[in-house]
Amino acid sequence: MNDLKQQQEKYIAERAIDQYNWYDTKSSSNKKWFYFYRTLVIASGALIPLLVGYADEQTPIYNYIAGALGVVVVIAEGMLSLRKHQENWSIYRMTAERLKREKLLFENGVGEDYAAGDALAFRTFVVKTEQILASENEEWKALVESLKKQDPNG
């Protein structure tokens, strides 16, 4: 039984928790980048008509600033489209939460699969954890394929 306990602790620490931390970190990072770019687009877009409205012969610089902000909007939208921060945030957050839930169910012996707390329960936990990780890859593949169908040049 001691070997089983060590095996469980090792798997939980080196695989389940490690993967949870990776997905949690990537989710947070993508959320921050998404909000950064979206805020940049909104703020820059809102300033353009204001600057153009105040531009005249004595303050032509406002037109140049408005033009530069237009470039910022296009670049930020391009980065959002290219890097898929919102989609990644969602997929990574969902995967992290599924991993966390499965770990909590296993550790607390909740449900038919984990109630016995034996080697079979641990094997079931490993299988379910690996299925969650594999399904994230499948979700990503499906997202990429759907985006290719939307892009006429893809």
C-alpha positions in Angstrom: 0.0 0.0 0.0 2.9 2.3 0.7 4.1 2.0 -2.9 0.7 2.9 -4.2 0.6 6.0 -1.9 4.0 7.0 -3.2 3.0 6.4 -6.8 -0.2 8.5 -6.3 1.7 11.4 -4.7 4.3 11.3 -7.4 1.7 11.4 -10.2 -0.4 14.1 -8.5 2.7 16.3 -8.0 4.6 15.7 -11.2 1.7 15.4 -13.6 -1.7 16.5 -12.3 -0.5 19.6 -10.3 2.2 20.4 -12.8 -0.3 20.4 -15.7 -2.9 22.3 -13.7 -0.2 25.0 -12.9 0.7 25.2 -16.6 -2.8 25.6 -17.8 -3.6 28.1 -15.0 -0.6 30.2 -15.8 -1.3 30.2 -19.6 -4.9 31.0 -19.0 -4.0 34.0 -16.8 -1.4 35.2 -19.3 -3.8 35.0 -22.2 -6.5 36.8 -20.2 -4.1 39.6 -19.5 -3.0 39.9 -23.1 -6.6 39.8 -24.3 -7.6 42.6 -22.0 -4.5 44.6 -22.8 -5.1 44.5 -26.6 -8.9 45.0 -26.3 -8.4 48.0 -24.0 -5.8 49.4 -26.5 -8.3 49.0 -29.4 -11.1 50.7 -27.5 -9.1 53.6 -26.1 -7.3 54.2 -29.4 -10.5 54.0 -31.4 -12.3 56.4 -29.1 -9.5 59.0 -29.3 -9.4 59.0 -33.2 -12.6 61.0 -33.8 -11.8 63.3 -30.9 -8.4 64.2 -32.3 -9.7 64.6 -35.9 -12.5 66.9 -34.6 -10.0 69.2 -32.9 -7.4 69.2 -35.7 -7.2 72.4 -37.7 -4.5 74.4 -39.5 -2.9 75.4 -36.2 -2.9 71.8 -34.7 -2.3 69.5 -37.7 -0.4 67.2 -35.3 -3.7 65.9 -34.2 -4.3 64.3 -37.6 -0.9 62.6 -37.4 -1.7 61.3 -33.9 -5.1 60.1 -35.0 -3.5 58.3 -38.0 -0.9 56.7 -35.6 -3.8 55.6 -33.3 -5.5 54.0 -36.4 -2.3 52.0 -36.9 -2.3 50.9 -33.3 -5.9 49.7 -33.6 -5.1 47.7 -36.7 -2.0 46.1 -35.1 -3.8 45.3 -31.8 -6.7 43.7 -33.7 -4.2 41.8 -35.8 -2.5 40.5 -32.7 -5.8 39.4 -31.2 -6.7 37.6 -34.4 -3.3 36.1 -34.8 -2.5 35.0 -31.2 -6.0 34.0 -30.3 -5.7 35.2 -26.7 -9.5 35.0 -25.9 -9.8 31.5 -27.3 -6.7 30.3 -25.5 -7.8 31.8 -22.3 -11.1 30.0 -22.5 -9.7 26.6 -23.4 -6.8 26.8 -20.9 -9.1 27.9 -18.1 -11.6 25.1 -18.8 -8.8 22.5 -18.8 -7.3 23.8 -15.6 -10.7 23.7 -13.8 -11.4 20.2 -15.1 -8.0 19.0 -13.8 -8.6 20.7 -10.4 -12.1 19.1 -10.1 -10.9 15.6 -10.9 -8.0 15.9 -8.4 -10.4 17.1 -5.7 -12.9 14.2 -6.4 -10.1 11.7 -6.3 -8.5 13.1 -3.1 -11.8 13.1 -1.3 -13.0 9.7 -2.6 -16.1 11.2 -4.1 -18.2 9.3 -6.6 -18.3 5.6 -7.6 -15.0 5.8 -9.3 -13.0 7.1 -6.3 -15.0 5.9 -3.3 -12.8 2.8 -2.7 -9.6 4.8 -2.6 -7.7 1.7 -3.9 -5.4 1.0 -6.9 -8.4 0.9 -9.3 -9.5 4.3 -8.1 -6.0 5.7 -8.8 -5.9 4.1 -12.2 -9.3 5.6 -13.0 -8.0 9.0 -11.8 -4.9 8.7 -14.1 -7.1 7.7 -17.1 -9.5 10.6 -16.5 -6.7 13.1 -16.0 -5.0 12.0 -19.2 -8.3 12.2 -21.1 -8.8 15.8 -19.9 -5.3 16.6 -21.3 -6.0 14.8 -24.5 -9.3 16.5 -25.0 -7.7 19.9 -24.7 -5.6 19.0 -27.7 -8.7 17.9 -29.5 -10.5 21.1 -28.7 -7.5 23.1 -29.9 -7.4 21.1 -33.2 -11.1 21.7 -33.7 -10.7 25.4 -33.1 -7.9 25.6 -35.6 -9.8 23.7 -38.2 -12.9 25.9 -37.7 -10.8 29.0 -38.1 -9.3 27.6 -41.3 -12.8 27.1 -42.7 -13.7 30.7 -41.9 -10.5 32.0 -43.6 -10.9 31.9 -47.4 -7.1 32.2 -47.8 -6.4 29.4 -45.2 
